[in-house]
Amino acid sequence: MIYPNPADGADPVRLRLDLTSASDVKVQIFTVAFRKVREQPYAQVPAGEDLVLELNDHWGKPLASGLYYLVITTTEGRSLEKLLVLR
């Protein structure tokens, strides 16, 4: 689950994962054209802990308004979430 969603783009969003044990996590952000704009690894995330994700691209520039897909990969599997950024 991503919150807040829609996001204003100025503040980071939080990702709540349903992990049963500590896991390495990789978050990839894609545009609707499936262009990867960011990839963020997190090492050994404890179960029940929220991840904080800044809404910037690879070069540190803020994400533009629009719809983005987040691919979240853990040792327990992979999930796809949608994020709407409204500036």
Contacts in CASP RR format, 6 or more apart in sequence:
PFRMAT RR
TARGET T0000
AUTHOR 0000-0000-0000
METHOD contacts of the structure
MODEL  1
MIYPNPADGADPVRLRLDLTSASDVKVQIFTVAFRKVREQPYAQVPAGED
LVLELNDHWGKPLASGLYYLVITTTEGRSLEKLLVLR
1 15 0 8 1.000
1 16 0 8 1.000
1 81 0 8 1.000
2 13 0 8 1.000
2 14 0 8 1.000
2 15 0 8 1.000
2 16 0 8 1.000
2 70 0 8 1.000
2 81 0 8 1.000
2 83 0 8 1.000
3 13 0 8 1.000
3 14 0 8 1.000
3 16 0 8 1.000
4 11 0 8 1.000
4 13 0 8 1.000
5 13 0 8 1.000
5 82 0 8 1.000
5 83 0 8 1.000
5 84 0 8 1.000
6 83 0 8 1.000
6 84 0 8 1.000
6 85 0 8 1.000
6 86 0 8 1.000
7 13 0 8 1.000
7 55 0 8 1.000
7 83 0 8 1.000
7 84 0 8 1.000
7 85 0 8 1.000
7 86 0 8 1.000
8 85 0 8 1.000
8 86 0 8 1.000
8 87 0 8 1.000
9 55 0 8 1.000
9 62 0 8 1.000
9 63 0 8 1.000
9 85 0 8 1.000
9 86 0 8 1.000
9 87 0 8 1.000
10 62 0 8 1.000
10 87 0 8 1.000
12 52 0 8 1.000
12 53 0 8 1.000
12 54 0 8 1.000
12 55 0 8 1.000
13 52 0 8 1.000
13 53 0 8 1.000
13 55 0 8 1.000
13 83 0 8 1.000
14 50 0 8 1.000
14 51 0 8 1.000
14 52 0 8 1.000
14 53 0 8 1.000
15 27 0 8 1.000
15 50 0 8 1.000
15 51 0 8 1.000
15 52 0 8 1.000
15 53 0 8 1.000
15 70 0 8 1.000
15 72 0 8 1.000
15 81 0 8 1.000
16 48 0 8 1.000
16 50 0 8 1.000
17 25 0 8 1.000
17 45 0 8 1.000
17 48 0 8 1.000
17 50 0 8 1.000
17 51 0 8 1.000
17 72 0 8 1.000
17 74 0 8 1.000
19 45 0 8 1.000
19 46 0 8 1.000
19 47 0 8 1.000
19 48 0 8 1.000
19 74 0 8 1.000
19 76 0 8 1.000
20 47 0 8 1.000
20 76 0 8 1.000
21 47 0 8 1.000
22 44 0 8 1.000
22 45 0 8 1.000
22 46 0 8 1.000
22 47 0 8 1.000
23 44 0 8 1.000
23 45 0 8 1.000
23 47 0 8 1.000
23 74 0 8 1.000
23 75 0 8 1.000
23 76 0 8 1.000
24 41 0 8 1.000
24 42 0 8 1.000
24 43 0 8 1.000
24 44 0 8 1.000
24 45 0 8 1.000
24 74 0 8 1.000
24 75 0 8 1.000
25 41 0 8 1.000
25 42 0 8 1.000
25 45 0 8 1.000
25 51 0 8 1.000
25 72 0 8 1.000
25 73 0 8 1.000
25 74 0 8 1.000
26 39 0 8 1.000
26 40 0 8 1.000
26 41 0 8 1.000
26 42 0 8 1.000
26 72 0 8 1.000
26 73 0 8 1.000
26 74 0 8 1.000
27 38 0 8 1.000
27 39 0 8 1.000
27 40 0 8 1.000
27 41 0 8 1.000
27 42 0 8 1.000
27 51 0 8 1.000
27 53 0 8 1.000
27 70 0 8 1.000
27 71 0 8 1.000
27 72 0 8 1.000
27 73 0 8 1.000
28 36 0 8 1.000
28 38 0 8 1.000
28 39 0 8 1.000
28 40 0 8 1.000
28 70 0 8 1.000
28 71 0 8 1.000
28 72 0 8 1.000
28 73 0 8 1.000
29 36 0 8 1.000
29 37 0 8 1.000
29 38 0 8 1.000
29 39 0 8 1.000
29 57 0 8 1.000
29 63 0 8 1.000
29 68 0 8 1.000
29 69 0 8 1.000
29 70 0 8 1.000
29 83 0 8 1.000
30 36 0 8 1.000
30 37 0 8 1.000
30 68 0 8 1.000
30 69 0 8 1.000
30 70 0 8 1.000
30 71 0 8 1.000
31 37 0 8 1.000
31 68 0 8 1.000
31 69 0 8 1.000
32 66 0 8 1.000
32 67 0 8 1.000
32 68 0 8 1.000
32 69 0 8 1.000
34 69 0 8 1.000
37 57 0 8 1.000
37 58 0 8 1.000
37 63 0 8 1.000
37 68 0 8 1.000
38 56 0 8 1.000
38 57 0 8 1.000
38 58 0 8 1.000
39 58 0 8 1.000
40 53 0 8 1.000
42 51 0 8 1.000
45 51 0 8 1.000
45 74 0 8 1.000
55 62 0 8 1.000
55 63 0 8 1.000
55 85 0 8 1.000
56 62 0 8 1.000
56 63 0 8 1.000
57 63 0 8 1.000
62 87 0 8 1.000
63 85 0 8 1.000
64 85 0 8 1.000
64 87 0 8 1.000
65 85 0 8 1.000
65 86 0 8 1.000
65 87 0 8 1.000
66 84 0 8 1.000
66 85 0 8 1.000
66 86 0 8 1.000
67 82 0 8 1.000
67 83 0 8 1.000
67 84 0 8 1.000
67 85 0 8 1.000
68 82 0 8 1.000
68 83 0 8 1.000
68 84 0 8 1.000
68 85 0 8 1.000
69 80 0 8 1.000
69 81 0 8 1.000
69 82 0 8 1.000
69 83 0 8 1.000
70 80 0 8 1.000
70 81 0 8 1.000
70 82 0 8 1.000
70 83 0 8 1.000
71 78 0 8 1.000
71 79 0 8 1.000
71 80 0 8 1.000
72 78 0 8 1.000
72 79 0 8 1.000
72 80 0 8 1.000
72 81 0 8 1.000
END
